[in-house]
Amino acid sequence: MYARATTTISIYRGQGTDEWGDSVDNDTVVATGVRASIAEQKIYAQPEVTLQPRNLRYARLRVTKGTDIQTNDRIFDERLNQTWLITNISPYQNPVVGQDLRVDLQFVG
């Protein structure tokens, strides 16, 4: 990992259904104790249909290339006890050395 690790994370994946047939997240652990770097960014947005501004929390995650992550996986920050949703995965392109994966996150709880 080239970025400086600031935390360790657990990766959760999967969905199931509850007794009413609604989709719910499963906490199936894919990996735990993964070294990562998380840099939070806040974005203030105002939707068109209301004048009430919203504070959306986003972050950038960097993990070692080859880490088993997918879009819509959930990341649990073990240092801060926060859960994030993966919205986008962007591998850096370098023909010589494998770079870290850059992952966009959205705060969910």
N, C-alpha and C positions, 0 to 999 in steps of 0.2 A: 504494500500500500504506500503510495507516494504522499498523499495528504496526511496531515498529522491527526492521528486518531484521538478523538475527544470523549468517546463513549463506547460502550458495547451495546449491541442490539440483539433482539430476538425477531425472527421473521415468522409471521403467521400466514396461513393460506387456507382457502376453502370456504364454501358456503353450504348450508343445509337448510332445512325447512322446520318451522315450529309446528305446534299442534293445529294451527289454523291454516297452514300451507304457505305462510309468508317466508321469504328468504331471510336467514339470519347468518351471521358470520360464525364460522367454526374457528376455534383457536387451535388448529392443527399446527404444531411446531415444525417448521422446515429446518431452522437452524437457530442456535442460541450462542451467545458469547462472541458474536461477530464484531470485530473491531471496525469502527466507523467514525466518520466526521460529519457532524450535523451543524449547519449554519442557518439559523432562522431568519426569515424575512417577513415583515408584516406588510400587507397590502390593504389599503383602504379603498373600498369600492362603494359606489352608489348606483344601485340598479335603476333602470329606466322607469319601472312601474311604481316606485316609492321614493320619497325624499329622505328616508331613513338610511343614513350611512351604515355600512357594515365593516367590521374589522376582520379580515380573513388572514389566517396564519398559514404561511407557506415556509418551506425550508428546502435546502439543498443537502443531499446526502452523498457522501463519497464512500465507496466500499471497494475492496480489492476486485480486480477483474476475475471473472469466473465464479463470483458469488451467486448462488441460486436464488435470484429474485425475479419477480414478474410484475407486470402492471396489475393493480388491484390487490396486491399483497399488503398486509399490514405490518408496520414496523413498530416494535415496542422499545423505546429508549430506556435501557436498564438503569441509567444514572438519574434521569429526571422523572421516571415513571410516566411517560407520555406515549400516546399511541398516534401514529401517523399513517396515512394512506398513500401508497405509491401511485402517482398519476402519470409519470413519464420516466423512461430510462434512456439515457443518452451516452453511449460509449464514446470515449475520445478515440480519435483515429491517429495512430502512430505506427508506421511500418517497421520500426526497430524495436520498441519496447512497449509491452502491454500497459496501457494507462488504467487508472482507476475508473470505475463506472460512476457517472454523475446521474443522480436520481432526484426527481422533483417529488416533493411530499406535500400533502395537505393535512392539517391538524384535525383529528377527529376526537380526541379526548385524552 
